Amino acid sequence: MLELGPLFRLQFMMFAEMAAGCILCKTGILKPSDRKVLSSLVVNLCLPCSIAGAFSMKMDAGLAKQFLTILIISCLIQVMCSFVASHAYNHEEPAVKKVLQYSTVCSNSGFLGNAVAECVYGTMGLALGQIYLIPVRIVMWSAGISYFTEGSSKKEVAFRILKHPCIIAMEIGLLRMLLQVDYPAPIESVLTSLGRCSTPLIMVFLGMILAETGFGNVLTKRNISFSVIRLVILPGIVLAACSLAHIDPLSAGLAVLLTAMPAGSTAAVMAEQYNGDVEFAANCIVLTTLLSIAVLPVWVILLQTILG
């Protein structure tokens, strides 16, 4: 019998951190003006540290074939998500469209996904999950940022993207992985310590938004429609494609579960930084995360039934 306790504990922790932000804002300890400072801290310091320290896997020759399989699958999934993001939301107003596009290519596969991968598939799932996340991170901090970045020309937009702290951190991380070098121990410790602050600070940030806007707009037709796309349709397409291609059960199951993650919590931070609809972004994150508590166990059961 599969033990889903670690997954539920992680989800509880995220909502507890969000509740803390809500309480701090309601009691006046944190003020609405503090949101901008908090989002700047996350985007310019904590997230870059997390990204720079993330590409730490050692490529084992014996696992190279399976690593390559999950890498190719992940690349194809990112192409699919980018296609959906480019065509599915053209009827929406610009501030909402930015959030929907970013949330389609950027899920919570890095934080919640790691826990799910280890919970369902053990250490091998966690290792393959890190490979899966390479294209995700590249798309998240390239195409993802481009949805929010505006400029007078493509050259100006590209320049803004390339000088973004998260893009620079990703380049450092990729170079580290390709060269197979380790950071000095003190630097590794600093990156790890600051990187771990990202998710708690983001959840506190979301709590601050909800303290101001309330939960009244969480259950809307638009939010529910996006949740169906994020949690059901995209992973369903991945499952069908993997079944038709006869992908091995571990790689296929991992790809489906990581595609079925809720909207990435950084969506609200990016919306705050780049004039997106922050309230809508927060509502999307909250609703998809809440629904994932029920949907992820269903996907696990389906995968065990279909893939064995």
C-alpha positions in Angstrom: 0.0 0.0 0.0 1.4 3.3 -1.1 2.2 5.7 1.8 0.9 9.2 0.9 1.6 10.7 4.4 4.7 12.7 3.3 2.8 14.3 0.4 -0.1 15.4 2.7 2.4 16.7 5.3 4.1 18.8 2.7 0.8 20.2 1.4 -0.2 21.0 5.0 3.1 22.8 5.6 2.6 25.0 2.5 -0.9 26.1 3.7 0.4 26.7 7.2 3.1 29.1 5.9 0.4 30.8 3.8 -1.8 31.1 6.9 1.1 32.7 8.7 1.4 35.4 6.1 -2.3 36.0 6.2 -2.3 36.4 10.0 0.8 38.7 10.0 -0.9 40.9 7.4 -4.3 40.9 9.2 -2.7 41.9 12.5 -0.7 44.7 10.9 2.8 43.2 11.5 3.2 43.1 7.7 1.8 45.8 5.5 0.6 45.7 1.9 3.7 47.8 0.9 5.9 45.0 2.2 4.8 42.7 -0.6 7.0 44.4 -3.2 10.1 44.1 -0.9 9.3 40.4 -0.2 8.9 39.6 -3.9 12.1 41.4 -4.8 13.9 39.5 -2.1 12.6 36.2 -3.5 13.3 37.0 -7.2 16.7 38.6 -6.8 18.2 36.5 -4.0 16.5 33.4 -2.7 15.3 31.9 -6.0 18.7 32.5 -7.8 20.5 30.7 -4.9 18.0 27.9 -5.1 18.5 27.6 -8.9 22.3 27.8 -8.8 22.4 25.0 -6.3 19.8 22.8 -8.0 22.0 21.3 -10.8 24.0 19.1 -8.5 23.3 15.6 -9.9 26.1 13.4 -11.0 25.6 11.6 -14.3 26.0 7.9 -13.8 26.9 6.1 -17.0 24.8 3.1 -16.0 21.7 5.3 -15.7 22.4 7.4 -18.8 19.7 5.7 -21.0 17.0 6.2 -18.4 18.2 9.7 -17.7 18.1 10.5 -21.5 14.6 9.0 -21.8 13.1 11.2 -19.0 15.1 14.2 -20.4 13.5 13.8 -23.8 10.1 13.3 -22.3 10.4 16.4 -20.3 11.6 18.5 -23.3 8.5 17.3 -25.3 6.2 18.1 -22.4 7.7 21.7 -22.2 7.0 22.1 -25.9 3.4 21.0 -25.4 2.9 23.3 -22.4 4.5 26.2 -24.3 2.1 25.5 -27.3 -0.9 25.5 -25.0 0.3 28.7 -23.3 0.7 30.5 -26.6 -2.8 29.6 -28.0 -5.2 28.8 -25.2 -5.5 32.2 -23.5 -5.6 34.8 -26.3 -9.1 35.8 -25.3 -8.0 36.9 -21.9 -7.0 40.4 -20.8 -3.2 40.9 -20.8 -2.7 40.9 -17.0 -4.6 37.6 -16.7 -3.1 36.1 -19.8 0.5 36.6 -18.4 -0.4 34.6 -15.3 -2.2 31.8 -17.2 0.7 31.4 -19.7 3.3 31.4 -16.9 1.3 29.0 -14.8 0.9 26.6 -17.7 4.6 26.2 -18.3 5.6 26.6 -14.7 4.2 24.1 -12.2 5.2 23.3 -8.6 7.2 20.3 -9.9 10.4 21.6 -8.3 9.2 21.7 -4.7 6.0 19.5 -4.4 7.2 17.4 -7.3 10.4 16.3 -5.6 8.4 15.1 -2.6 5.9 13.2 -4.8 8.6 11.6 -6.9 10.4 10.3 -3.8 7.2 9.3 -2.1 5.9 7.2 -5.1 9.1 6.0 -6.7 11.8 6.2 -4.0 15.3 7.5 -4.5 15.3 6.5 -8.2 12.2 8.7 -8.7 13.9 11.6 -6.9 17.1 11.2 -9.2 15.0 11.0 -12.4 12.9 14.0 -11.1 16.0 16.1 -11.0 16.7 15.3 -14.7 13.1 16.0 -15.6 13.4 19.4 -14.0 16.3 20.6 -16.2 14.1 21.6 -19.2 11.4 22.8 -16.8 13.8 25.3 -15.2 15.1 26.4 -18.6 11.6 27.1 -19.9 10.5 28.6 -16.7 13.2 31.2 -16.6 13.3 31.9 -20.3 9.8 31.6 -22.0 8.2 32.0 -18.6 9.8 35.3 -17.9 9.1 36.4 -21.5 5.4 36.3 -20.8 5.8 39.0 -18.2 8.5 41.0 -19.8 7.5 43.8 -22.1 9.8 46.0 -24.3 9.8 48.1 -27.4 11.6 45.4 -29.4 12.4 41.7 -29.3 16.1 42.7 -28.7 15.1 44.7 -25.6 12.9 41.8 -24.3 15.7 39.3 -24.9 18.2 41.6 -23.1 15.9 41.9 -20.1 15.5 38.1 -19.9 19.2 37.4 -20.2 20.2 39.8 -17.4 17.5 38.4 -15.0 19.1 37.0 -11.8 17.3 33.7 -12.2 18.6 33.2 -15.8 22.1 34.0 -14.7 21.8 31.5 -11.8 20.5 28.9 -14.3 23.5 29.4 -16.5 25.8 28.9 -13.6 24.0 25.8 -12.5 24.1 24.3 -16.0 27.8 25.0 -16.3 28.4 23.4 -13.0 26.5 20.2 -14.0 28.2 20.0 -17.4 31.7 20.4 -15.9 30.8 18.2 -13.0 32.4 20.5 -10.5 31.4 21.3 -6.9 31.1 24.6 -5.2 33.4 25.3 -2.3 31.7 24.1 0.9 31.0 27.5 2.3 29.4 28.7 -0.9 27.3 25.5 -1.1 26.1 26.1 2.4 25.1 29.7 1.7 23.2 28.7 -1.5 21.4 25.9 0.3 20.4 28.1 3.2 19.1 31.0 1.1 17.5 28.7 -1.4 15.5 27.0 1.2 13.9 30.3 2.1 12.2 30.6 -1.3 9.2 28.5 -0.8 8.3 29.7 2.8 8.7 33.3 1.7 6.5 32.8 -1.4 3.8 31.1 0.7 3.9 34.0 3.2 3.6 36.4 0.2 0.6 34.5 -1.0 -1.0 34.7 2.5 -0.5 38.5 2.5 -2.3 38.7 -0.9 -5.2 36.6 0.4 -5.4 38.7 3.6 -6.2 41.7 1.4 -8.4 40.1 -1.3 -10.1 37.3 0.7 -11.1 33.9 -0.7 -14.3 35.0 -2.5 -12.7 34.9 -5.9 -11.0 31.5 -5.7 -13.9 29.5 -7.0 -14.6 31.1 -10.3 -15.3 29.6 -13.7 -11.9 30.8 -15.1 -9.9 29.4 -12.1 -11.7 26.1 -12.3 -11.1 25.9 -16.1 -7.4 26.5 -15.6 -7.3 23.9 -12.8 -8.7 21.3 -15.1 -6.1 22.1 -17.7 -3.3 22.1 -15.2 -4.2 19.0 -13.1 -6.2 16.8 -15.6 -5.8 17.6 -19.3 -2.0 18.1 -19.5 -1.1 15.0 -17.5 -3.8 13.1 -19.3 -2.2 13.9 -22.7 1.2 12.9 -21.3 -0.2 9.5 -20.1 -1.8 8.8 -23.4 1.4 9.7 -25.3 3.6 7.6 -23.0 1.3 4.6 -23.4 1.3 4.9 -27.2 5.1 5.2 -27.2 5.5 2.2 -24.8 7.6 4.2 -22.3 8.8 2.3 -19.3 6.4 2.5 -16.3 8.8 4.5 -14.1 9.6 7.2 -16.6 6.0 7.4 -17.8 4.5 7.5 -14.3 7.0 10.1 -13.1 6.3 12.3 -16.1 2.6 12.2 -15.6 2.8 13.0 -11.9 5.2 15.9 -12.4 3.0 17.3 -15.1 0.0 17.1 -12.7 1.5 19.5 -10.2 -0.4 22.6 -9.2 0.5 26.1 -10.5 4.0 27.2 -9.6 3.9 29.5 -6.5 6.3 31.9 -8.3 3.5 33.0 -10.6 2.2 35.5 -8.0 5.7 36.8 -7.3 6.3 37.4 -11.1 2.9 39.0 -11.4 3.8 41.4 -8.6 7.1 42.2 -10.2 5.9 42.6 -13.8 2.3 44.1 -13.5 0.4 40.9 -13.8 -2.9 40.2 -12.0 -1.5 39.3 -8.6 -4.9 38.4 -7.0 -5.7 36.1 -9.9 -2.3 34.4 -9.7 -2.7 33.8 -6.0 -6.2 32.4 -6.5 -4.9 30.0 -9.2 -2.1 28.8 -6.9 -4.4 28.3 -4.0 -7.1 26.5 -5.9 -4.8 24.2 -7.9 -2.9 23.3 -4.7 -6.1 22.6 -2.8 -7.4 20.4 -5.6 -4.1 18.6 -6.0 -4.6 17.2 -2.5 -7.4 15.1 -4.0 -6.2 14.8 -7.6 -2.6 13.6 -7.0 -3.6 10.4 -5.1 -6.1 9.6 -7.9 -3.4 9.9 -10.5 -1.2 7.6 -8.4 -3.9 5.0 -8.3 -4.6 5.3 -12.1 -0.9 4.9 -12.9 -0.6 1.8 -10.7 -3.7 0.4 -12.5 -2.7 1.3 -16.1 1.1 1.1 -16.0 1.5 -1.5 -13.3 
